Amino acid sequence: ETTARVFSSNPRKKMQMTRYLVNGTDELITYFKNCKKLYCVIHVQFPILKYSLFVKNISAADPIGIHKRKLFLWFSHLPQEEKQFGGVFSPETMHVDPLILERKATEKGELMSYPLQAHVPKRLAVTVEQLFEPGNSWTEGRGLNVLLYGAVGTGKSTVVRKLVLDWCAGSTLTDFKLLLPFSCEDLSKLSSVASLRDLVSRKYLHLRRHPLLSGEGDHAKDVLFLFNGMEKMQLDFRIGSTELCSDPNEPLTTHVLVVNLLRKYLLPEASILVTTRLSALDRIPPKYVSRYAQICGFNDPDRQRAYFTGRLLQGSSDTEHNQEAQALVELLYLNLQRESQLAAACFLPSYCWLTCATLHFLHFTDSKAPIQTLTGIYTSFLRLNFGGEVLGSGVGSNVLVQEHQNSLMLYVVRTVGKLAFDGVSHKRTSFSEKELEQWIGGETKTDEELRQLAVFWTDVLDFFMAPCIESSKHLLKDFSEADNRRYVFAVPAMQEYLAALYVVLGENKSALEKLSKQVSVAIGQAGEDVSALVAVLSKFVPLRIFAIFKLLKFFPKLYDKISSRNKGSIAKTMAAEMFRTEDSYNEDILDQVEKSLLGVHGPQPQQYSEAQPFELYPIFMGGLLHYRNRVILEQLHCNIQSTTVVQITRALRKYLVRELSKPQPPEELMDLLVLLYEFQNPRLSAEVLASIRSIRLTNVRMTPLKCFVLSSVLSCAPPSYYLQELDLSSCLLTRDMLQMLHPAFKHAHYLNLQFNSLGSESCILLRDLLLDPKSSLKSLQLCDNPLLDAGALTLLEALPGNQSLTHLSLMHTGLGDPGTLQLSEKLHQNVGLQDLNVAYNNIGDNAALALVDACREHPNIHTVHLYLNPLSDVGKQSLYVRGVPQSVGGSGRRVKVLASVTEGSDVSEDWHPILSVIRENASSWDRDRVKQQLKVFLRDLEWGRQQQPSLWKRLHFRRVEKGVRQTLQMLEKDNAFSSK
């Protein structure tokens, strides 16, 4: 209302419009509707208002207006999976038109020869609106029948949704006053008879008895019927099977009405748009089709980039978020331009959605958002594409098959999943045409199975399998010339997902296990009736060997043992695949997933190789056992029983605990955390964590997602659980990541955060951590973070309220004299500190002396590290003297001051640890400064050696000098190598 008043009072005033959600207030929309110039701005910056401007102020007495409003509400509703990208969702901003090619009747079954066709003649590319323009196939007084077809995942349903919304907005198909969309899946399930007008009013009550559907005159020329998913209906155009009907008031079965509409016998003036799959093209005779059009997906990188931009860049006003999203889009575009395997997969818009969802999961994880897992993304992806789908026979038969036996997703698991499992078992990612024929449909026997197989090959197989681009660039030596054409899974992770689903569903059972299950179920159904029992068993076991099965009454228990053993083998496989020794030095699995999407930027591999780790395979098996994923899979008729989950979980815990008794590389440990996170089983996570006493993730590139995974897993542990060590050094942590890791830090005694470039603002979070009463942090390592004096002062605020901290390392943090003096003044407020490391900073003599004096007065501090600071020789001598009690009446405590490899005229007891620290960190430090300090050490050692009368002590000085010189030579060699 305020915005409307501002514009109405000064229409010419220029205002900077910002993104916000408009709830559709009548005042704002009424004014915007009458302001054409403002509408042009709104049309671009606020596309969600585009529909509201047309739909909001429709008269309640206008049936067409009511129809548009209801259609807008129905078709603007999207699945929950679409809402994960956040922000203001608009179908217009996130929709990219796929390539649509008009086909002749003779070429309607042809496929595009190569999915990455950069050049397509413009005369062939059309829009849906152009398909209804009068042409050679148009006859006066007869509407057009347009057949729009495409394979799974090419975007048919999305095009239909956008088409309906645009018609409601008045931006397309304006020649039609009435658009009537129908789902053929719903129509196929209607058993009662009804007239065409009753069928319309049953779904659209506001159109009851509308004159456009009366059949009188040529009113029907303004009507467009839309039948989505024609393959779901068994249409029969034979006169003997489908009677003729021209009366829209005559009650008939649904399929008879649709056939007569397509015949142009019923409402011949009406136009019809039909969408279907490739395998169902011949169900409508060509004489009843005016035009054929094929949806060909995204055939070029520019369409794909537009899709990624609409998904990843919308819905956030955060500049940093948008910059990162823009960088991701650029990396994706570079990968697509190379004609990579990802570009072939993103030929299908469905895989563009999967790519965006995965990248959004990897890069924009928000701890406040609903829980999302990688397994959940792939499961939801399959539900979006195959939910409710059954595998028809491809012919006009009306033979009904049990739905659970005819589930398309279950058929995918038993065929493509079997192929994926074989590839994972033998470490192979590409397959020949012969292997595809062998694994997919190689055991078909009946005509019905062969028909289903033909439908599957035509409609679905290309959705999962794509030609291998890399094998065509780098011919594999292991295969002959005739076998060069290879096929791979469109997305590498899909192979591991389907293989995991194949195993968890128990499709890899042995013949004995499958037989035992059938007999066990049959015995349960037969009960105690001996004759019925014999009749059932005779179907499985020959009567002559019944003597062997005298113990059949114990068969259910025997089957339970076999079944539990199979579940145990699944758990053992998961643990074995998780901790394979040859995969120990790979990147962690989340980085591998990201690299598969964004590609390798830099020098490309010289030779193509299939060899790769399958580390997602066990993680997907764990994620599939999560209850939410099992519910989604049950909708796809892929049932995972709760008893199966219990047995696998129980066995998995045992194997994981056994493997974790061995030290694991950081990347493998990160993969374990991802497995526990995907599993979403707090009890299992707590039991596994009980056997882990340290988590070392050194050099693992941490991301917000990995931080969220670590915190989520550790939050499953009881409050009394503590890690002896949590090492996150060199992990590229940021301030926001520290905030996400706060729950994990509370479970650590020793926290190592060195080499993370944390600034002074990060110390606010660390201060809050030290003041948290639930935190029992004993050691905090902040070496090589630019905290500066400001950050150190912030940390000092926690000293009075924290009594658990015993070791604090501020080495190489930019600490200067002001911060050191403040530290000296506040040390007495904390009595828990025992070891203080402020080495390699900018601390001078006076500040160092004040700090040592404060430490000497402290009741517990026993060691102060001050080496690699710009201290003078006199200052170092004074520090050594100050560390020793001055008199008997003093405190009587000695504070060890490590300012050099010497202590006065003697060699320091800690000279070796000092050199070790320098060797470990010299590669990331200022080498010139370190070399200068090492030369100072040599000078100190030479002076101390000259003061020693004992030959033994002089030899000891020589030994230390040798170690210092070796360290100096190492730095000089590294410097020369890096300069080259």
Secondary structure in CASP SS format (residue, H / E / C, confidence):
PFRMAT SS
TARGET T0000
AUTHOR 0000-0000-0000
METHOD secondary structure of the structure
MODEL  1
E C 1.00
T H 1.00
T H 1.00
A H 1.00
R H 1.00
V H 1.00
F H 1.00
S H 1.00
S H 1.00
N C 1.00
P C 1.00
R C 1.00
K C 1.00
K C 1.00
M C 1.00
Q C 1.00
M C 1.00
T C 1.00
R C 1.00
Y C 1.00
L C 1.00
V C 1.00
N C 1.00
G C 1.00
T C 1.00
D H 1.00
E H 1.00
L H 1.00
I H 1.00
T H 1.00
Y H 1.00
F H 1.00
K H 1.00
N C 1.00
C C 1.00
K H 1.00
K H 1.00
L H 1.00
Y H 1.00
C H 1.00
V H 1.00
I H 1.00
H H 1.00
V H 1.00
Q H 1.00
F C 1.00
P C 1.00
I H 1.00
L H 1.00
K H 1.00
Y H 1.00
S H 1.00
L H 1.00
F H 1.00
V H 1.00
K C 1.00
N C 1.00
I C 1.00
S C 1.00
A C 1.00
A C 1.00
D C 1.00
P H 1.00
I H 1.00
G H 1.00
I H 1.00
H H 1.00
K H 1.00
R H 1.00
K H 1.00
L H 1.00
F H 1.00
L H 1.00
W H 1.00
F H 1.00
S H 1.00
H C 1.00
L C 1.00
P C 1.00
Q H 1.00
E H 1.00
E H 1.00
K H 1.00
Q H 1.00
F H 1.00
G C 1.00
G C 1.00
V C 1.00
F C 1.00
S C 1.00
P H 1.00
E H 1.00
T H 1.00
M H 1.00
H C 1.00
V C 1.00
D C 1.00
P C 1.00
L C 1.00
I E 1.00
L E 1.00
E E 1.00
R E 1.00
K C 1.00
A H 1.00
T H 1.00
E H 1.00
K C 1.00
G C 1.00
E C 1.00
L C 1.00
M C 1.00
S C 1.00
Y C 1.00
P C 1.00
L C 1.00
Q C 1.00
A C 1.00
H C 1.00
V C 1.00
P C 1.00
K C 1.00
R C 1.00
L C 1.00
A E 1.00
V C 1.00
T C 1.00
V C 1.00
E C 1.00
Q H 1.00
L H 1.00
F H 1.00
E C 1.00
P C 1.00
G C 1.00
N C 1.00
S C 1.00
W C 1.00
T C 1.00
E C 1.00
G C 1.00
R C 1.00
G C 1.00
L C 1.00
N E 1.00
V E 1.00
L E 1.00
L E 1.00
Y E 1.00
G C 1.00
A C 1.00
V C 1.00
G C 1.00
T C 1.00
G C 1.00
K H 1.00
S H 1.00
T H 1.00
V H 1.00
V H 1.00
R H 1.00
K H 1.00
L H 1.00
V H 1.00
L H 1.00
D H 1.00
W H 1.00
C H 1.00
A H 1.00
G C 1.00
S C 1.00
T C 1.00
L C 1.00
T C 1.00
D C 1.00
F C 1.00
K C 1.00
L E 1.00
L E 1.00
L E 1.00
P E 1.00
F E 1.00
S E 1.00
C H 1.00
E H 1.00
D H 1.00
L H 1.00
S H 1.00
K C 1.00
L C 1.00
S C 1.00
S C 1.00
V C 1.00
A E 1.00
S C 1.00
L H 1.00
R H 1.00
D H 1.00
L H 1.00
V H 1.00
S H 1.00
R H 1.00
K H 1.00
Y C 1.00
L H 1.00
H H 1.00
L H 1.00
R C 1.00
R C 1.00
H C 1.00
P H 1.00
L H 1.00
L H 1.00
S C 1.00
G C 1.00
E C 1.00
G C 1.00
D C 1.00
H H 1.00
A H 1.00
K H 1.00
D H 1.00
V E 1.00
L E 1.00
F E 1.00
L E 1.00
F E 1.00
N E 1.00
G C 1.00
M H 1.00
E H 1.00
K H 1.00
M C 1.00
Q C 1.00
L C 1.00
D C 1.00
F C 1.00
R C 1.00
I C 1.00
G C 1.00
S C 1.00
T C 1.00
E C 1.00
L C 1.00
C C 1.00
S C 1.00
D C 1.00
P C 1.00
N C 1.00
E C 1.00
P C 1.00
L E 1.00
T C 1.00
T H 1.00
H H 1.00
V H 1.00
L H 1.00
V H 1.00
V H 1.00
N H 1.00
L H 1.00
L H 1.00
R H 1.00
K C 1.00
Y C 1.00
L C 1.00
L C 1.00
P C 1.00
E C 1.00
A C 1.00
S E 1.00
I E 1.00
L E 1.00
V E 1.00
T E 1.00
T E 1.00
R C 1.00
L H 1.00
S H 1.00
A H 1.00
L H 1.00
D H 1.00
R H 1.00
I C 1.00
P C 1.00
P H 1.00
K H 1.00
Y H 1.00
V C 1.00
S C 1.00
R E 1.00
Y E 1.00
A E 1.00
Q E 1.00
I E 1.00
C C 1.00
G C 1.00
F C 1.00
N C 1.00
D C 1.00
P H 1.00
D H 1.00
R H 1.00
Q H 1.00
R H 1.00
A H 1.00
Y H 1.00
F H 1.00
T H 1.00
G H 1.00
R H 1.00
L H 1.00
L C 1.00
Q C 1.00
G C 1.00
S C 1.00
S C 1.00
D C 1.00
T H 1.00
E H 1.00
H H 1.00
N H 1.00
Q H 1.00
E H 1.00
A H 1.00
Q H 1.00
A H 1.00
L H 1.00
V H 1.00
E H 1.00
L H 1.00
L H 1.00
Y H 1.00
L H 1.00
N H 1.00
L H 1.00
Q H 1.00
R C 1.00
E C 1.00
S C 1.00
Q H 1.00
L H 1.00
A H 1.00
A H 1.00
A H 1.00
C C 1.00
F C 1.00
L C 1.00
P H 1.00
S H 1.00
Y H 1.00
C H 1.00
W H 1.00
L H 1.00
T H 1.00
C H 1.00
A H 1.00
T H 1.00
L H 1.00
H H 1.00
F H 1.00
L H 1.00
H H 1.00
F C 1.00
T C 1.00
D C 1.00
S C 1.00
K C 1.00
A C 1.00
P C 1.00
I C 1.00
Q C 1.00
T C 1.00
L H 1.00
T H 1.00
G H 1.00
I H 1.00
Y H 1.00
T H 1.00
S H 1.00
F H 1.00
L H 1.00
R H 1.00
L H 1.00
N H 1.00
F H 1.00
G C 1.00
G C 1.00
E C 1.00
V E 1.00
L C 1.00
G C 1.00
S C 1.00
G C 1.00
V C 1.00
G C 1.00
S C 1.00
N C 1.00
V C 1.00
L C 1.00
V C 1.00
Q C 1.00
E C 1.00
H C 1.00
Q C 1.00
N C 1.00
S E 1.00
L H 1.00
M H 1.00
L H 1.00
Y H 1.00
V H 1.00
V H 1.00
R H 1.00
T H 1.00
V H 1.00
G H 1.00
K H 1.00
L H 1.00
A H 1.00
F H 1.00
D H 1.00
G H 1.00
V H 1.00
S H 1.00
H C 1.00
K C 1.00
R C 1.00
T C 1.00
S E 1.00
F E 1.00
S E 1.00
E H 1.00
K H 1.00
E H 1.00
L H 1.00
E H 1.00
Q H 1.00
W H 1.00
I C 1.00
G C 1.00
G C 1.00
E C 1.00
T C 1.00
K C 1.00
T C 1.00
D H 1.00
E H 1.00
E H 1.00
L H 1.00
R H 1.00
Q H 1.00
L H 1.00
A H 1.00
V H 1.00
F H 1.00
W H 1.00
T H 1.00
D H 1.00
V C 1.00
L H 1.00
D H 1.00
F H 1.00
F H 1.00
M E 1.00
A E 1.00
P E 1.00
C C 1.00
I H 1.00
E H 1.00
S H 1.00
S H 1.00
K H 1.00
H C 1.00
L C 1.00
L C 1.00
K C 1.00
D C 1.00
F C 1.00
S C 1.00
E H 1.00
A H 1.00
D H 1.00
N C 1.00
R C 1.00
R E 1.00
Y E 1.00
V E 1.00
F E 1.00
A C 1.00
V C 1.00
P H 1.00
A H 1.00
M H 1.00
Q H 1.00
E H 1.00
Y H 1.00
L H 1.00
A H 1.00
A H 1.00
L H 1.00
Y H 1.00
V H 1.00
V H 1.00
L C 1.00
G C 1.00
E C 1.00
N C 1.00
K C 1.00
S C 1.00
A H 1.00
L H 1.00
E H 1.00
K H 1.00
L H 1.00
S H 1.00
K H 1.00
Q H 1.00
V H 1.00
S H 1.00
V H 1.00
A H 1.00
I H 1.00
G H 1.00
Q H 1.00
A H 1.00
G C 1.00
E C 1.00
D C 1.00
V H 1.00
S H 1.00
A H 1.00
L H 1.00
V H 1.00
A H 1.00
V H 1.00
L H 1.00
S C 1.00
K C 1.00
F C 1.00
V C 1.00
P C 1.00
L H 1.00
R H 1.00
I H 1.00
F H 1.00
A H 1.00
I H 1.00
F H 1.00
K C 1.00
L C 1.00
L H 1.00
K H 1.00
F H 1.00
F H 1.00
P H 1.00
K H 1.00
L H 1.00
Y H 1.00
D H 1.00
K H 1.00
I H 1.00
S H 1.00
S H 1.00
R H 1.00
N H 1.00
K H 1.00
G H 1.00
S H 1.00
I H 1.00
A H 1.00
K H 1.00
T H 1.00
M H 1.00
A H 1.00
A H 1.00
E H 1.00
M H 1.00
F C 1.00
R C 1.00
T H 1.00
E H 1.00
D H 1.00
S C 1.00
Y C 1.00
N C 1.00
E C 1.00
D C 1.00
I H 1.00
L H 1.00
D H 1.00
Q H 1.00
V H 1.00
E H 1.00
K H 1.00
S H 1.00
L H 1.00
L H 1.00
G C 1.00
V C 1.00
H C 1.00
G C 1.00
P C 1.00
Q C 1.00
P C 1.00
Q C 1.00
Q C 1.00
Y C 1.00
S C 1.00
E C 1.00
A C 1.00
Q C 1.00
P C 1.00
F C 1.00
E C 1.00
L H 1.00
Y H 1.00
P H 1.00
I H 1.00
F H 1.00
M H 1.00
G H 1.00
G H 1.00
L H 1.00
L C 1.00
H C 1.00
Y H 1.00
R H 1.00
N H 1.00
R H 1.00
V H 1.00
I H 1.00
L H 1.00
E H 1.00
Q H 1.00
L C 1.00
H C 1.00
C C 1.00
N C 1.00
I C 1.00
Q C 1.00
S H 1.00
T H 1.00
T H 1.00
V H 1.00
V H 1.00
Q H 1.00
I H 1.00
T H 1.00
R H 1.00
A H 1.00
L H 1.00
R H 1.00
K H 1.00
Y H 1.00
L H 1.00
V H 1.00
R H 1.00
E H 1.00
L C 1.00
S C 1.00
K C 1.00
P C 1.00
Q C 1.00
P C 1.00
P H 1.00
E H 1.00
E H 1.00
L H 1.00
M H 1.00
D H 1.00
L H 1.00
L H 1.00
V H 1.00
L H 1.00
L H 1.00
Y H 1.00
E H 1.00
F H 1.00
Q C 1.00
N C 1.00
P H 1.00
R H 1.00
L H 1.00
S H 1.00
A H 1.00
E H 1.00
V H 1.00
L H 1.00
A C 1.00
S C 1.00
I C 1.00
R C 1.00
S E 1.00
I E 1.00
R E 1.00
L C 1.00
T C 1.00
N C 1.00
V C 1.00
R C 1.00
M C 1.00
T C 1.00
P H 1.00
L H 1.00
K H 1.00
C H 1.00
F H 1.00
V H 1.00
L H 1.00
S H 1.00
S H 1.00
V H 1.00
L H 1.00
S C 1.00
C C 1.00
A C 1.00
P C 1.00
P C 1.00
S C 1.00
Y C 1.00
Y C 1.00
L E 1.00
Q C 1.00
E E 1.00
L E 1.00
D E 1.00
L C 1.00
S C 1.00
S C 1.00
C C 1.00
L C 1.00
L C 1.00
T C 1.00
R H 1.00
D H 1.00
M H 1.00
L H 1.00
Q H 1.00
M H 1.00
L H 1.00
H H 1.00
P H 1.00
A H 1.00
F H 1.00
K C 1.00
H C 1.00
A E 1.00
H C 1.00
Y E 1.00
L E 1.00
N E 1.00
L C 1.00
Q C 1.00
F C 1.00
N C 1.00
S C 1.00
L C 1.00
G C 1.00
S C 1.00
E C 1.00
S H 1.00
C H 1.00
I H 1.00
L H 1.00
L H 1.00
R H 1.00
D H 1.00
L H 1.00
L H 1.00
L H 1.00
D C 1.00
P C 1.00
K C 1.00
S C 1.00
S C 1.00
L C 1.00
K C 1.00
S E 1.00
L E 1.00
Q E 1.00
L C 1.00
C C 1.00
D C 1.00
N C 1.00
P C 1.00
L C 1.00
L H 1.00
D H 1.00
A H 1.00
G H 1.00
A H 1.00
L H 1.00
T H 1.00
L H 1.00
L H 1.00
E C 1.00
A C 1.00
L C 1.00
P C 1.00
G C 1.00
N C 1.00
Q C 1.00
S C 1.00
L C 1.00
T C 1.00
H E 1.00
L E 1.00
S E 1.00
L C 1.00
M C 1.00
H C 1.00
T C 1.00
G C 1.00
L C 1.00
G E 1.00
D H 1.00
P H 1.00
G H 1.00
T H 1.00
L H 1.00
Q H 1.00
L H 1.00
S H 1.00
E H 1.00
K H 1.00
L H 1.00
H H 1.00
Q H 1.00
N C 1.00
V C 1.00
G C 1.00
L C 1.00
Q C 1.00
D E 1.00
L E 1.00
N E 1.00
V C 1.00
A C 1.00
Y C 1.00
N C 1.00
N E 1.00
I C 1.00
G C 1.00
D H 1.00
N H 1.00
A H 1.00
A H 1.00
L H 1.00
A H 1.00
L H 1.00
V H 1.00
D H 1.00
A H 1.00
C H 1.00
R H 1.00
E H 1.00
H C 1.00
P C 1.00
N C 1.00
I C 1.00
H C 1.00
T E 1.00
V E 1.00
H E 1.00
L C 1.00
Y C 1.00
L C 1.00
N C 1.00
P C 1.00
L C 1.00
S C 1.00
D H 1.00
V H 1.00
G H 1.00
K H 1.00
Q H 1.00
S H 1.00
L H 1.00
Y H 1.00
V H 1.00
R H 1.00
G H 1.00
V C 1.00
P C 1.00
Q C 1.00
S C 1.00
V C 1.00
G C 1.00
G C 1.00
S C 1.00
G C 1.00
R C 1.00
R C 1.00
V C 1.00
K E 1.00
V E 1.00
L E 1.00
A C 1.00
S C 1.00
V C 1.00
T E 1.00
E E 1.00
G C 1.00
S C 1.00
D E 1.00
V E 1.00
S C 1.00
E C 1.00
D C 1.00
W H 1.00
H H 1.00
P H 1.00
I H 1.00
L H 1.00
S H 1.00
V H 1.00
I H 1.00
R H 1.00
E H 1.00
N H 1.00
A H 1.00
S H 1.00
S H 1.00
W C 1.00
D C 1.00
R H 1.00
D H 1.00
R H 1.00
V H 1.00
K H 1.00
Q H 1.00
Q H 1.00
L H 1.00
K H 1.00
V H 1.00
F H 1.00
L H 1.00
R H 1.00
D H 1.00
L H 1.00
E H 1.00
W H 1.00
G H 1.00
R H 1.00
Q H 1.00
Q C 1.00
Q C 1.00
P C 1.00
S C 1.00
L H 1.00
W H 1.00
K H 1.00
R H 1.00
L H 1.00
H H 1.00
F H 1.00
R H 1.00
R H 1.00
V H 1.00
E H 1.00
K H 1.00
G H 1.00
V H 1.00
R H 1.00
Q H 1.00
T H 1.00
L H 1.00
Q H 1.00
M H 1.00
L H 1.00
E H 1.00
K H 1.00
D H 1.00
N H 1.00
A H 1.00
F H 1.00
S H 1.00
S H 1.00
K C 1.00
END
